[in-house]
Amino acid sequence: MVLTDILKRWQILQGKKAILCTGTDEHGMKIQRAASKAGSEPKPFCDKGAETFMNLARRAEVAHDHFVRTTDPDHREAVQYVWYMLTERGYIYSSTHEGWYSVSDETFYPQSAVHLILDPRTGRKMMTSVETGKEVEWTSESNYHFRLSAFKERLLEFYEQNPSFVVPASRMRDVVQAVSAGLEDLSVSRPVDRLTWGIRVPDDDTQTIYVWLDALINYITKAGYPWTPGQESAEGWPADCHVIGKDIVRFHCIYWPAFLLALDIAPPKQILTHAHWTLGHQKMAKSTGNVVNPFFALDRFGVDTMRFYLAHDGGISDDADYDNEYIIERYKKMLQGGLGNLTSRVLRGKKWNVQRAVKKAEVPQGSGPKDFSHLEGFMIQQNQLKALPDQVREQFINLNPGGALKAIMSMISTTNKFMQYSSPWALTKSSAKADIENVDDIIFSCAEAIRICAILLQPYMPGTMHRLLDMLGVAEGRRSFEFAQFRADFEYGVSKVELGNGHEGVLFPPLTSDY
């Protein structure tokens, strides 16, 4: 959710309208069994789970526009309408199906995709999915099928025309390879005597619609589907980007575009598939207790610290290992020692005035360009700062918020080094006019780095960056991407908030614990 929220906030930073949908997939055998195990009816069980995720979204300051529950009435109506349309077009037929079904993955697997293993914890032999490691069970039943095999060529043509449909490129290649190898028709319902918890097949109460056909429709539900003619794009479809975990690529990158093509609906423009978080380099799993409580982490480290860490360390291509030590290290080195230290140095300096430095920079003194060769790193710092906005934008175009964040933090590091090398505190002791002017030049360049980085960091740490821009005295109307340019704003320099002394009022105070 945080990754998606960052992408949304980036669009808003550029002055664009953005809509973020998230939610809970609440039907299927997995939910039915989990509710039964908990001694609950499915709907109250789902209500409790949905409330937990909604609370987590609020706590993490995820600015979603829609929280979709697949038990919502408008979603149910959309799913049943899709079923009617697919049936009317001849893409759904009745047949007998046999195969290995994973309740956890909610999908059938062919014989080639399962194998026999010995569970090391219990010593029990069981068949599992090669792909996910989840247990499968042999099932034979009469149900409905979707003619997925008929879409092989159309999907391959779509992938060829949209080579960046799946990000990263390695997973795009995997998808193309999977479809090229051939597609089998997809079972899209389960007998109601096996699966009661779900949306019934229209005109056949003996069958329940397959959970993935049900769940995937949520993306168009909140875009107003079914649409009245001429209103297909009125509420944002096709989506610019779906954000999913790498374990559900097949459903989103093969099944989903096939369903949409069957309905003559444009697929989403891109699908960002991220890697997973591990803990102790082992897969997180509730069954083993190898998990992290996100509410505890948010309470301990704070919302923006956790958003920063997840964006900075989270993997797109490769899994990332979660560790409190890593969070503390990033906080101390990058936030407290990097951005926080630079902010305190510049804004709390007693021997210079930020507003004066900004105003003097607006009307450069002298007739010719100033010679900064005597100030070590001056041009390096300014050139990097001028290039930063385009670098960040390019990373976001490539759906790489982590890369954009690293570029911003590199700018902070460069500016800290520049300030250390140029030592404005030493120049303030000089009586030479040139040295006094150099102090203002140094402070302006450092203040500009803080201002631009703070603007660019808003999608990652909205609360903290709002405060930092207040500390700089940046006007509310000058915090968008168009102002994230060198020398784009000369109206700041007087803090809107109390800057404080010592640890009081600092941007990133000391942590209460190093463990």
TIDREN-71457 format. One record per residue (C-alpha): residue number from 1; residue in three letters; z, y, x. Coordinates in steps of 0.25 Angstrom, whole numbers. Example, Ala and Ser with C-alpha at 12.3 -4.5 7.8 and 13.67 -1.06 7.14 Angstrom:
! TIDREN-71457
(atom 1,ALA,(31,-18,49)) (atom 2,SER,(29,-4,55)) 
END
This chain:
! TIDREN-71457
(atom 1,MET,(0,0,0)) (atom 2,VAL,(3,10,11)) (atom 3,LEU,(-10,8,18)) (atom 4,THR,(-17,10,5)) (atom 5,ASP,(-9,23,2)) (atom 6,ILE,(-12,28,16)) (atom 7,LEU,(-27,27,13)) (atom 8,LYS,(-25,34,0)) (atom 9,ARG,(-17,45,6)) (atom 10,TRP,(-28,47,16)) (atom 11,GLN,(-38,49,6)) (atom 12,ILE,(-29,59,-1)) (atom 13,LEU,(-27,66,12)) (atom 14,GLN,(-42,68,13)) (atom 15,GLY,(-42,75,-1)) (atom 16,LYS,(-48,63,-8)) (atom 17,LYS,(-43,56,-21)) (atom 18,ALA,(-37,42,-19)) (atom 19,ILE,(-31,32,-28)) (atom 20,LEU,(-22,21,-23)) (atom 21,CYS,(-20,8,-31)) (atom 22,THR,(-10,-3,-28)) (atom 23,GLY,(-2,-12,-36)) (atom 24,THR,(2,-27,-39)) (atom 25,ASP,(-6,-39,-41)) (atom 26,GLU,(3,-46,-52)) (atom 27,HIS,(-4,-58,-57)) (atom 28,GLY,(-7,-72,-52)) (atom 29,MET,(-1,-85,-49)) (atom 30,LYS,(8,-80,-37)) (atom 31,ILE,(14,-70,-46)) (atom 32,GLN,(16,-80,-57)) (atom 33,ARG,(23,-89,-48)) (atom 34,ALA,(32,-79,-41)) (atom 35,ALA,(36,-73,-55)) (atom 36,SER,(40,-87,-59)) (atom 37,LYS,(48,-90,-46)) (atom 38,ALA,(55,-77,-48)) (atom 39,GLY,(59,-81,-63)) (atom 40,SER,(51,-70,-69)) (atom 41,GLU,(39,-68,-78)) (atom 42,PRO,(27,-63,-70)) (atom 43,LYS,(26,-48,-76)) (atom 44,PRO,(41,-44,-73)) (atom 45,PHE,(39,-51,-59)) (atom 46,CYS,(27,-42,-57)) (atom 47,ASP,(34,-30,-62)) (atom 48,LYS,(44,-31,-52)) (atom 49,GLY,(34,-33,-41)) (atom 50,ALA,(26,-21,-45)) (atom 51,GLU,(38,-12,-45)) (atom 52,THR,(41,-16,-31)) (atom 53,PHE,(27,-13,-26)) (atom 54,MET,(27,0,-34)) (atom 55,ASN,(40,4,-28)) (atom 56,LEU,(35,0,-14)) (atom 57,ALA,(23,9,-16)) (atom 58,ARG,(32,21,-20)) (atom 59,ARG,(41,18,-8)) (atom 60,ALA,(29,18,2)) (atom 61,GLU,(24,31,-5)) (atom 62,VAL,(11,23,-9)) (atom 63,ALA,(3,34,-17)) (atom 64,HIS,(-4,24,-26)) (atom 65,ASP,(-11,29,-39)) (atom 66,HIS,(-11,15,-46)) (atom 67,PHE,(-1,3,-45)) (atom 68,VAL,(-9,-8,-52)) (atom 69,ARG,(-2,-20,-57)) (atom 70,THR,(-11,-31,-61)) (atom 71,THR,(-3,-33,-74)) (atom 72,ASP,(-7,-19,-79)) (atom 73,PRO,(-14,-19,-92)) (atom 74,ASP,(-26,-11,-87)) (atom 75,HIS,(-28,-20,-75)) (atom 76,ARG,(-27,-32,-84)) (atom 77,GLU,(-38,-26,-93)) (atom 78,ALA,(-47,-23,-81)) (atom 79,VAL,(-46,-38,-76)) (atom 80,GLN,(-49,-43,-89)) (atom 81,TYR,(-61,-34,-90)) (atom 82,VAL,(-66,-38,-76)) (atom 83,TRP,(-65,-53,-81)) (atom 84,TYR,(-74,-50,-93)) (atom 85,MET,(-84,-43,-84)) (atom 86,LEU,(-85,-54,-74)) (atom 87,THR,(-86,-64,-84)) (atom 88,GLU,(-97,-56,-92)) (atom 89,ARG,(-105,-55,-79)) (atom 90,GLY,(-104,-70,-76)) (atom 91,TYR,(-95,-70,-64)) (atom 92,ILE,(-83,-78,-70)) (atom 93,TYR,(-85,-93,-75)) (atom 94,SER,(-75,-104,-78)) (atom 95,SER,(-74,-116,-69)) (atom 96,THR,(-64,-126,-63)) (atom 97,HIS,(-58,-122,-50)) (atom 98,GLU,(-51,-130,-39)) (atom 99,GLY,(-45,-125,-26)) (atom 100,TRP,(-33,-121,-18)) (atom 101,TYR,(-26,-109,-24)) (atom 102,SER,(-16,-100,-17)) (atom 103,VAL,(-6,-94,-27)) (atom 104,SER,(-1,-84,-16)) (atom 105,ASP,(-15,-79,-13)) (atom 106,GLU,(-20,-81,-28)) (atom 107,THR,(-33,-87,-24)) (atom 108,PHE,(-40,-101,-22)) (atom 109,TYR,(-44,-106,-8)) (atom 110,PRO,(-55,-115,-5)) (atom 111,GLN,(-52,-128,2)) (atom 112,SER,(-57,-122,15)) (atom 113,ALA,(-47,-111,14)) (atom 114,VAL,(-34,-119,13)) (atom 115,HIS,(-27,-129,22)) (atom 116,LEU,(-15,-138,23)) (atom 117,ILE,(-3,-133,31)) (atom 118,LEU,(12,-137,33)) (atom 119,ASP,(21,-126,29)) (atom 120,PRO,(31,-124,41)) (atom 121,ARG,(42,-119,33)) (atom 122,THR,(42,-130,22)) (atom 123,GLY,(34,-142,29)) (atom 124,ARG,(26,-142,17)) (atom 125,LYS,(11,-145,17)) (atom 126,MET,(3,-136,9)) (atom 127,MET,(-11,-130,7)) (atom 128,THR,(-13,-115,11)) (atom 129,SER,(-23,-105,12)) (atom 130,VAL,(-29,-104,26)) (atom 131,GLU,(-31,-89,24)) (atom 132,THR,(-17,-85,19)) (atom 133,GLY,(-8,-97,21)) (atom 134,LYS,(-4,-97,7)) (atom 135,GLU,(-2,-110,-1)) (atom 136,VAL,(-13,-115,-10)) (atom 137,GLU,(-13,-125,-21)) (atom 138,TRP,(-24,-134,-27)) (atom 139,THR,(-29,-129,-40)) (atom 140,SER,(-39,-134,-50)) (atom 141,GLU,(-41,-126,-63)) (atom 142,SER,(-52,-121,-72)) (atom 143,ASN,(-53,-106,-71)) (atom 144,TYR,(-63,-94,-70)) (atom 145,HIS,(-71,-91,-58)) (atom 146,PHE,(-78,-78,-52)) (atom 147,ARG,(-92,-80,-46)) (atom 148,LEU,(-88,-75,-33)) (atom 149,SER,(-99,-83,-26)) (atom 150,ALA,(-109,-75,-33)) (atom 151,PHE,(-105,-63,-25)) (atom 152,LYS,(-106,-67,-11)) (atom 153,GLU,(-119,-60,-8)) (atom 154,ARG,(-115,-47,-16)) (atom 155,LEU,(-102,-47,-8)) (atom 156,LEU,(-109,-49,6)) (atom 157,GLU,(-119,-38,2)) (atom 158,PHE,(-107,-29,-2)) (atom 159,TYR,(-100,-31,11)) (atom 160,GLU,(-113,-28,19)) (atom 161,GLN,(-114,-15,12)) (atom 162,ASN,(-99,-12,14)) (atom 163,PRO,(-96,-17,28)) (atom 164,SER,(-82,-10,27)) (atom 165,PHE,(-78,-15,14)) (atom 166,VAL,(-67,-23,20)) (atom 167,VAL,(-58,-17,31)) (atom 168,PRO,(-56,-21,42)) (atom 169,ALA,(-70,-26,46)) (atom 170,SER,(-64,-40,50)) (atom 171,ARG,(-60,-43,36)) (atom 172,MET,(-74,-38,31)) (atom 173,ARG,(-80,-48,40)) (atom 174,ASP,(-71,-59,34)) (atom 175,VAL,(-75,-55,20)) (atom 176,VAL,(-90,-56,23)) (atom 177,GLN,(-88,-69,30)) (atom 178,ALA,(-80,-75,18)) (atom 179,VAL,(-91,-70,8)) (atom 180,SER,(-102,-75,17)) (atom 181,ALA,(-96,-89,17)) (atom 182,GLY,(-98,-90,2)) (atom 183,LEU,(-89,-87,-10)) (atom 184,GLU,(-84,-96,-20)) (atom 185,ASP,(-82,-92,-35)) (atom 186,LEU,(-68,-87,-37)) (atom 187,SER,(-58,-93,-47)) (atom 188,VAL,(-53,-81,-55)) (atom 189,SER,(-44,-86,-65)) (atom 190,ARG,(-32,-96,-66)) (atom 191,PRO,(-28,-105,-78)) (atom 192,VAL,(-17,-99,-86)) (atom 193,ASP,(-9,-111,-86)) (atom 194,ARG,(-8,-109,-70)) (atom 195,LEU,(-8,-94,-70)) (atom 196,THR,(-2,-86,-82)) (atom 197,TRP,(1,-73,-75)) (atom 198,GLY,(-12,-65,-75)) (atom 199,ILE,(-23,-59,-83)) (atom 200,ARG,(-29,-69,-93)) (atom 201,VAL,(-44,-71,-92)) (atom 202,PRO,(-50,-64,-104)) (atom 203,ASP,(-54,-74,-115)) (atom 204,ASP,(-47,-86,-108)) (atom 205,ASP,(-32,-86,-109)) (atom 206,THR,(-32,-99,-101)) (atom 207,GLN,(-35,-92,-88)) (atom 208,THR,(-29,-81,-79)) (atom 209,ILE,(-37,-71,-71)) (atom 210,TYR,(-36,-74,-56)) (atom 211,VAL,(-26,-64,-50)) (atom 212,TRP,(-36,-58,-39)) (atom 213,LEU,(-47,-55,-50)) (atom 214,ASP,(-35,-49,-58)) (atom 215,ALA,(-29,-41,-46)) (atom 216,LEU,(-42,-36,-39)) (atom 217,ILE,(-46,-29,-52)) (atom 218,ASN,(-34,-19,-50)) (atom 219,TYR,(-42,-11,-41)) (atom 220,ILE,(-52,-7,-52)) (atom 221,THR,(-41,-6,-63)) (atom 222,LYS,(-36,7,-58)) (atom 223,ALA,(-50,12,-56)) (atom 224,GLY,(-51,12,-71)) (atom 225,TYR,(-59,-2,-72)) (atom 226,PRO,(-65,-5,-82)) (atom 227,TRP,(-73,8,-81)) (atom 228,THR,(-81,15,-91)) (atom 229,PRO,(-95,17,-87)) (atom 230,GLY,(-96,28,-76)) (atom 231,GLN,(-82,28,-73)) (atom 232,GLU,(-82,17,-62)) (atom 233,SER,(-78,27,-51)) (atom 234,ALA,(-69,37,-59)) (atom 235,GLU,(-56,31,-54)) (atom 236,GLY,(-60,28,-39)) (atom 237,TRP,(-68,15,-39)) (atom 238,PRO,(-73,9,-30)) (atom 239,ALA,(-60,10,-22)) (atom 240,ASP,(-62,15,-8)) (atom 241,CYS,(-52,5,-2)) (atom 242,HIS,(-44,-7,-6)) (atom 243,VAL,(-32,-10,4)) (atom 244,ILE,(-28,-25,4)) (atom 245,GLY,(-22,-35,13)) (atom 246,LYS,(-30,-44,22)) (atom 247,ASP,(-25,-57,14)) (atom 248,ILE,(-33,-53,1)) (atom 249,VAL,(-46,-49,7)) (atom 250,ARG,(-54,-60,0)) (atom 251,PHE,(-49,-55,-14)) (atom 252,HIS,(-52,-41,-11)) (atom 253,CYS,(-65,-41,-2)) (atom 254,ILE,(-72,-53,-9)) (atom 255,TYR,(-67,-56,-23)) (atom 256,TRP,(-64,-41,-27)) (atom 257,PRO,(-78,-36,-23)) (atom 258,ALA,(-85,-48,-29)) (atom 259,PHE,(-77,-45,-42)) (atom 260,LEU,(-81,-30,-42)) (atom 261,LEU,(-96,-34,-39)) (atom 262,ALA,(-96,-43,-51)) (atom 263,LEU,(-91,-31,-59)) (atom 264,ASP,(-101,-22,-53)) (atom 265,ILE,(-90,-13,-47)) (atom 266,ALA,(-90,-8,-33)) (atom 267,PRO,(-80,-14,-24)) (atom 268,PRO,(-70,-6,-16)) (atom 269,LYS,(-76,2,-4)) (atom 270,GLN,(-67,-4,6)) (atom 271,ILE,(-55,-14,7)) (atom 272,LEU,(-45,-12,18)) (atom 273,THR,(-39,-25,22)) (atom 274,HIS,(-26,-24,30)) (atom 275,ALA,(-19,-34,38)) (atom 276,HIS,(-4,-39,35)) (atom 277,TRP,(9,-35,40)) (atom 278,THR,(17,-47,47)) (atom 279,LEU,(32,-47,50)) (atom 280,GLY,(36,-53,63)) (atom 281,HIS,(21,-57,65)) (atom 282,GLN,(22,-66,53)) (atom 283,LYS,(16,-64,39)) (atom 284,MET,(25,-57,29)) (atom 285,ALA,(28,-67,18)) (atom 286,LYS,(39,-66,7)) (atom 287,SER,(40,-81,8)) (atom 288,THR,(45,-81,22)) (atom 289,GLY,(53,-68,21)) (atom 290,ASN,(44,-62,32)) (atom 291,VAL,(43,-48,24)) (atom 292,VAL,(47,-34,25)) (atom 293,ASN,(53,-26,13)) (atom 294,PRO,(45,-13,12)) (atom 295,PHE,(55,-6,5)) (atom 296,PHE,(65,-8,16)) (atom 297,ALA,(55,-4,26)) (atom 298,LEU,(52,9,19)) (atom 299,ASP,(67,12,17)) (atom 300,ARG,(70,10,32)) (atom 301,PHE,(59,17,38)) (atom 302,GLY,(54,26,28)) (atom 303,VAL,(41,27,20)) (atom 304,ASP,(32,34,30)) (atom 305,THR,(37,27,42)) (atom 306,MET,(33,14,35)) (atom 307,ARG,(19,19,30)) (atom 308,PHE,(17,24,44)) (atom 309,TYR,(20,10,50)) (atom 310,LEU,(12,2,40)) (atom 311,ALA,(0,11,43)) (atom 312,HIS,(2,11,58)) (atom 313,ASP,(5,-4,60)) (atom 314,GLY,(-2,-10,48)) (atom 315,GLY,(-14,-19,51)) (atom 316,ILE,(-27,-19,45)) (atom 317,SER,(-34,-29,54)) (atom 318,ASP,(-22,-36,59)) (atom 319,ASP,(-8,-39,54)) (atom 320,ALA,(3,-30,58)) (atom 321,ASP,(18,-34,61)) (atom 322,TYR,(28,-27,54)) (atom 323,ASP,(41,-24,62)) (atom 324,ASN,(52,-13,60)) (atom 325,GLU,(51,-11,75)) (atom 326,TYR,(37,-7,74)) (atom 327,ILE,(41,3,62)) (atom 328,ILE,(52,9,71)) (atom 329,GLU,(43,10,83)) (atom 330,ARG,(32,17,75)) (atom 331,TYR,(42,27,69)) (atom 332,LYS,(49,30,82)) (atom 333,LYS,(36,32,91)) (atom 334,MET,(26,37,81)) (atom 335,LEU,(33,44,70)) (atom 336,GLN,(46,49,76)) (atom 337,GLY,(42,50,90)) (atom 338,GLY,(27,54,88)) (atom 339,LEU,(25,62,75)) (atom 340,GLY,(40,66,73)) (atom 341,ASN,(42,70,87)) (atom 342,LEU,(29,78,88)) (atom 343,THR,(33,85,75)) (atom 344,SER,(47,89,79)) (atom 345,ARG,(42,94,93)) (atom 346,VAL,(31,103,86)) (atom 347,LEU,(39,108,74)) (atom 348,ARG,(53,109,79)) (atom 349,GLY,(49,116,92)) (atom 350,LYS,(58,128,94)) (atom 351,LYS,(49,135,104)) (atom 352,TRP,(36,135,96)) (atom 353,ASN,(31,138,82)) (atom 354,VAL,(22,129,75)) (atom 355,GLN,(17,140,65)) (atom 356,ARG,(14,150,77)) (atom 357,ALA,(6,139,84)) (atom 358,VAL,(-2,136,72)) (atom 359,LYS,(-5,150,69)) (atom 360,LYS,(-9,153,83)) (atom 361,ALA,(-19,141,83)) (atom 362,GLU,(-26,147,71)) (atom 363,VAL,(-30,159,79)) (atom 364,PRO,(-32,154,93)) (atom 365,GLN,(-29,164,104)) (atom 366,GLY,(-39,169,114)) (atom 367,SER,(-54,169,113)) (atom 368,GLY,(-58,156,119)) (atom 369,PRO,(-53,141,118)) (atom 370,LYS,(-39,139,124)) (atom 371,ASP,(-38,130,137)) (atom 372,PHE,(-28,119,134)) (atom 373,SER,(-31,111,147)) (atom 374,HIS,(-17,114,152)) (atom 375,LEU,(-11,107,140)) (atom 376,GLU,(-11,93,142)) (atom 377,GLY,(-17,85,131)) (atom 378,PHE,(-20,97,122)) (atom 379,MET,(-35,94,119)) (atom 380,ILE,(-33,79,119)) (atom 381,GLN,(-22,82,108)) (atom 382,GLN,(-31,92,100)) (atom 383,ASN,(-44,83,101)) (atom 384,GLN,(-36,71,96)) (atom 385,LEU,(-30,79,85)) (atom 386,LYS,(-44,85,80)) (atom 387,ALA,(-50,71,80)) (atom 388,LEU,(-38,64,73)) (atom 389,PRO,(-42,67,58)) (atom 390,ASP,(-56,61,59)) (atom 391,GLN,(-50,49,67)) (atom 392,VAL,(-40,47,55)) (atom 393,ARG,(-50,48,45)) (atom 394,GLU,(-59,38,52)) (atom 395,GLN,(-48,28,52)) (atom 396,PHE,(-45,30,37)) (atom 397,ILE,(-60,28,34)) (atom 398,ASN,(-59,15,42)) (atom 399,LEU,(-47,12,33)) (atom 400,ASN,(-38,12,45)) (atom 401,PRO,(-25,20,42)) (atom 402,GLY,(-18,14,54)) (atom 403,GLY,(-29,19,63)) (atom 404,ALA,(-28,33,57)) (atom 405,LEU,(-13,33,59)) (atom 406,LYS,(-13,28,73)) (atom 407,ALA,(-23,40,76)) (atom 408,ILE,(-14,50,70)) (atom 409,MET,(-2,45,78)) (atom 410,SER,(-10,45,91)) (atom 411,MET,(-12,60,88)) (atom 412,ILE,(3,62,87)) (atom 413,SER,(5,55,100)) (atom 414,THR,(-5,63,107)) (atom 415,THR,(1,76,101)) (atom 416,ASN,(15,72,106)) (atom 417,LYS,(10,69,120)) (atom 418,PHE,(2,83,120)) (atom 419,MET,(15,90,116)) (atom 420,GLN,(23,83,126)) (atom 421,TYR,(12,86,137)) (atom 422,SER,(10,101,133)) (atom 423,SER,(26,103,132)) (atom 424,PRO,(26,116,123)) (atom 425,TRP,(41,117,125)) (atom 426,ALA,(39,119,140)) (atom 427,LEU,(28,130,137)) (atom 428,THR,(37,138,128)) (atom 429,LYS,(46,141,141)) (atom 430,SER,(34,148,147)) (atom 431,SER,(32,163,146)) (atom 432,ALA,(17,162,148)) (atom 433,LYS,(9,166,135)) (atom 434,ALA,(-1,154,138)) (atom 435,ASP,(10,144,137)) (atom 436,ILE,(16,150,124)) (atom 437,GLU,(2,149,118)) (atom 438,ASN,(1,135,123)) (atom 439,VAL,(13,131,115)) (atom 440,ASP,(7,135,102)) (atom 441,ASP,(-6,128,105)) (atom 442,ILE,(2,115,108)) (atom 443,ILE,(11,116,96)) (atom 444,PHE,(-1,119,87)) (atom 445,SER,(-9,107,92)) (atom 446,CYS,(4,98,90)) (atom 447,ALA,(6,104,76)) (atom 448,GLU,(-8,101,72)) (atom 449,ALA,(-7,87,77)) (atom 450,ILE,(6,85,68)) (atom 451,ARG,(-1,92,56)) (atom 452,ILE,(-14,84,57)) (atom 453,CYS,(-7,71,59)) (atom 454,ALA,(3,74,48)) (atom 455,ILE,(-8,76,38)) (atom 456,LEU,(-15,63,43)) (atom 457,LEU,(-2,55,42)) (atom 458,GLN,(0,59,27)) (atom 459,PRO,(-6,46,22)) (atom 460,TYR,(4,38,31)) (atom 461,MET,(17,46,29)) (atom 462,PRO,(15,55,17)) (atom 463,GLY,(30,59,16)) (atom 464,THR,(32,62,31)) (atom 465,MET,(19,69,33)) (atom 466,HIS,(22,78,21)) (atom 467,ARG,(35,82,28)) (atom 468,LEU,(28,84,42)) (atom 469,LEU,(17,93,36)) (atom 470,ASP,(29,101,29)) (atom 471,MET,(35,102,43)) (atom 472,LEU,(23,107,49)) (atom 473,GLY,(21,117,37)) (atom 474,VAL,(8,112,33)) (atom 475,ALA,(4,116,19)) (atom 476,GLU,(2,105,8)) (atom 477,GLY,(-12,109,6)) (atom 478,ARG,(-15,107,21)) (atom 479,ARG,(-11,92,22)) (atom 480,SER,(-25,86,19)) (atom 481,PHE,(-34,79,29)) (atom 482,GLU,(-43,92,29)) (atom 483,PHE,(-31,99,36)) (atom 484,ALA,(-29,87,46)) (atom 485,GLN,(-38,94,56)) (atom 486,PHE,(-34,102,69)) (atom 487,ARG,(-33,117,66)) (atom 488,ALA,(-35,115,51)) (atom 489,ASP,(-21,121,47)) (atom 490,PHE,(-14,134,52)) (atom 491,GLU,(-5,136,41)) (atom 492,TYR,(7,127,45)) (atom 493,GLY,(18,128,55)) (atom 494,VAL,(30,132,46)) (atom 495,SER,(38,120,42)) (atom 496,LYS,(40,118,27)) (atom 497,VAL,(53,109,29)) (atom 498,GLU,(65,110,38)) (atom 499,LEU,(61,104,52)) (atom 500,GLY,(76,101,56)) (atom 501,ASN,(82,98,69)) (atom 502,GLY,(84,85,77)) (atom 503,HIS,(82,73,68)) (atom 504,GLU,(84,81,56)) (atom 505,GLY,(71,84,49)) (atom 506,VAL,(62,76,59)) (atom 507,LEU,(50,69,54)) (atom 508,PHE,(54,55,58)) (atom 509,PRO,(69,54,60)) (atom 510,PRO,(75,43,68)) (atom 511,LEU,(76,29,62)) (atom 512,THR,(89,24,57)) (atom 513,SER,(87,11,63)) (atom 514,ASP,(79,5,75)) (atom 515,TYR,(78,-9,68)) 
END
